[in-house]
Amino acid sequence: MVEKSHEGDPLTLEAEMSESEQMYLITTAMLIEDGMEQPVPLPALAQARSIMPASVNQMVRKLADEGLVTYIPYKGIVLTPAGTNIATRILRYRRLWEVFLVKKLKLALAPADQLACRLEHLTTDEVADRLSDYLGDPQLSPQGKPIPRAPREDDVSAGLCVNQTRVGQRSRVLQLKGEGVARGFLQGEGILPGAVVTVLALGGDGSVLLEIDGRHTHLAATIADAVLVILQD
């Protein structure tokens, strides 16, 4: 499956999506937030969405074609940086509305959650920022879930090339740059957005030896340059 690159304005991408597509991204993000590791299995996604697995397969293929998730056969999906950005935005909208509906309008939690789920698809960053200011910049929803900060435009591009880290450093893959053979090789090695890798050795030419899922893989400098990561503790 060819993954398209979505490096444009996240707000434009979000506006072009259906509510159903947005809900898949949000549900995936919430499963990860609750402790499920990526790749998120499709059966878990189907159960969380209360829908048939066949419908999940169809939607996942569409989201992968749009560059919002990476599908790993027999394992599940990984949110791409673009998919994570959109899911984070919408979760921020939902949880701010939950705070408003519960704290200001005194709605019970269940109906507030249902209404917030509808309002999230109609909200913009500007509205969310004003709502946050009005509410005093809350950090938690009434359900005790964190309210994400507003993603910045440079969030997706932030990070280091994996060969710019030190030996022994654990990091999480943020983004793969480029296309073609190099990208296919990385995906075949399981080096995908969300994967955790550890640098075992660095070559003077920029090459790197990585550990991922208990396996070792060697990346030439030109391929290592295409792997952007964020450092882990």
C-alpha positions in Angstrom: 0.0 0.0 0.0 1.4 3.4 -1.0 1.3 5.9 1.8 0.6 9.5 0.7 2.4 12.3 2.4 0.2 14.8 4.4 2.6 17.6 5.2 0.1 20.4 4.5 -2.0 22.4 6.9 -3.4 20.1 9.6 -6.6 22.2 9.8 -7.2 21.8 6.1 -6.7 18.0 6.4 -9.1 17.9 9.3 -11.7 19.9 7.5 -11.6 17.5 4.6 -12.2 14.5 6.7 -15.6 12.9 7.6 -16.7 12.6 11.2 -16.2 8.8 10.9 -12.6 9.2 9.8 -12.0 11.6 12.7 -13.5 9.1 15.1 -11.2 6.4 14.1 -8.2 8.6 14.7 -9.6 9.7 18.1 -10.4 6.2 19.2 -6.9 5.0 18.3 -5.4 7.9 20.2 -7.5 7.1 23.2 -6.5 3.4 23.2 -2.9 4.5 23.1 -3.5 7.0 25.9 -5.0 4.2 28.0 -1.8 2.1 27.7 -2.2 0.1 24.5 1.0 0.0 22.6 1.3 0.7 18.9 0.6 -1.0 16.5 -3.0 -0.9 17.7 -4.6 -4.2 16.7 -7.6 -3.9 14.4 -9.8 -6.1 16.6 -9.2 -3.8 19.5 -10.2 -0.8 17.3 -13.4 -2.7 16.2 -14.3 -3.5 19.7 -13.8 0.1 20.9 -15.9 1.4 18.0 -18.5 -1.4 18.4 -18.4 -2.2 14.7 -17.6 -5.1 12.5 -14.0 -5.9 11.7 -14.6 -5.7 7.9 -15.7 -2.0 8.3 -12.5 -1.3 10.3 -10.3 -2.9 7.5 -12.0 -0.7 4.9 -11.5 2.5 6.9 -7.9 1.7 7.9 -7.0 1.3 4.2 -8.5 4.7 3.5 -6.7 6.4 6.4 -3.5 4.8 5.3 -3.9 6.0 1.7 -4.4 9.5 3.2 -1.2 9.3 5.2 -2.9 9.4 8.6 -2.0 5.9 9.8 0.5 3.3 8.8 -0.9 -0.2 8.5 1.3 -3.1 9.5 -0.2 -6.4 8.2 -1.2 -8.9 11.0 -0.2 -6.3 13.7 -2.4 -3.2 13.4 -2.0 0.5 12.8 0.4 3.3 13.9 -0.7 6.9 13.9 1.5 9.0 11.6 2.5 12.5 12.8 -0.3 14.0 10.7 -2.8 11.5 12.2 -1.6 12.2 15.7 -1.9 16.0 15.1 -5.5 15.7 14.1 -6.5 13.3 16.9 -4.8 15.6 19.4 -6.7 18.6 18.2 -10.1 16.9 18.3 -9.5 15.4 21.7 -8.6 18.9 22.9 -11.9 20.2 21.5 -13.9 17.4 23.1 -12.5 17.7 26.6 -12.7 21.5 26.7 -16.4 21.2 25.8 -16.8 18.6 28.5 -15.4 21.0 31.1 -17.8 23.8 29.8 -20.9 21.6 29.8 -20.2 20.1 33.2 -18.7 23.0 35.1 -20.7 25.9 33.6 -24.0 24.3 32.4 -24.1 21.7 35.2 -24.9 18.8 32.8 -24.4 15.3 34.1 -21.2 13.6 32.8 -22.9 11.2 30.4 -25.0 13.7 28.4 -22.1 16.1 28.5 -19.8 13.5 27.0 -22.3 12.7 24.2 -22.8 16.4 23.3 -19.1 17.2 23.4 -18.6 14.3 21.0 -20.8 16.1 18.6 -19.4 19.6 19.2 -15.8 18.5 18.6 -16.4 18.1 14.9 -17.7 21.6 14.6 -14.9 23.3 16.6 -11.9 25.3 15.3 -8.6 26.1 17.0 -9.7 29.7 17.5 -12.9 28.6 19.3 -11.0 26.1 21.4 -8.4 28.7 22.4 -11.2 31.1 23.4 -13.0 28.4 25.3 -9.8 27.4 27.1 -9.2 31.0 28.1 -12.8 31.4 29.3 -12.5 28.2 31.4 -9.1 29.2 33.0 -7.0 26.9 30.9 -8.1 23.6 32.5 -5.7 20.7 32.4 -8.1 17.8 33.0 -11.5 16.9 31.7 -14.3 16.0 34.2 -13.4 12.3 33.5 -9.8 13.0 34.7 -8.3 12.8 31.2 -5.6 15.3 30.2 -6.6 18.1 27.9 -3.9 18.2 25.2 -2.2 21.5 24.5 -2.9 23.0 21.1 -0.5 21.4 18.5 1.9 23.8 16.9 2.5 23.8 13.1 6.1 22.7 13.7 5.2 19.7 15.9 5.4 17.2 13.1 8.8 18.5 11.9 10.3 18.6 15.4 12.8 15.9 16.3 16.4 14.6 15.6 17.7 12.3 13.0 18.3 9.0 14.8 22.1 9.2 14.1 22.2 12.5 16.0 21.5 10.8 19.3 24.0 9.1 21.6 24.8 5.4 22.1 22.4 3.8 24.6 19.7 6.5 23.9 16.1 5.2 23.6 13.9 7.2 21.3 10.5 7.0 19.6 10.2 7.3 15.9 8.3 10.5 15.0 8.5 10.6 11.2 10.0 8.9 8.2 11.2 11.3 5.5 11.3 10.5 1.8 9.8 7.7 -0.2 10.8 4.8 -2.3 13.2 1.9 -1.5 14.6 3.5 1.7 11.1 4.0 3.2 10.1 0.5 2.2 13.2 -0.9 3.9 12.5 1.0 7.1 8.9 -0.2 7.2 10.0 -3.7 6.6 12.3 -3.5 9.6 9.5 -2.2 11.8 10.9 1.3 12.0 7.6 3.2 11.8 6.1 6.2 13.6 5.5 5.2 17.2 8.2 2.5 17.3 10.8 2.7 20.1 14.4 2.2 19.1 17.7 2.1 21.0 21.0 3.2 19.5 23.6 0.5 20.0 26.4 1.9 17.9 27.2 5.0 15.8 29.6 4.9 12.8 31.9 7.8 11.9 30.1 8.0 8.6 26.7 8.6 10.1 25.6 4.9 10.0 23.8 3.5 13.1 23.1 0.1 14.7 19.6 0.0 16.3 17.7 -2.3 18.5 14.0 -2.6 17.9 11.7 -5.2 19.4 14.7 -7.3 20.5 16.2 -7.3 16.9 19.2 -5.5 15.6 19.3 -3.6 12.3 22.0 -1.5 10.6 21.1 1.7 8.8 23.4 3.4 6.4 23.9 7.1 6.9 21.5 8.1 4.1 18.8 5.9 5.5 19.4 7.0 9.1 19.0 10.6 8.1 15.4 9.8 7.1 14.4 8.6 10.6 13.3 11.5 12.8 12.9 10.6 16.5 12.1 12.2 19.9 14.1 11.2 22.9 12.6 8.9 25.6 13.6 8.8 29.3 
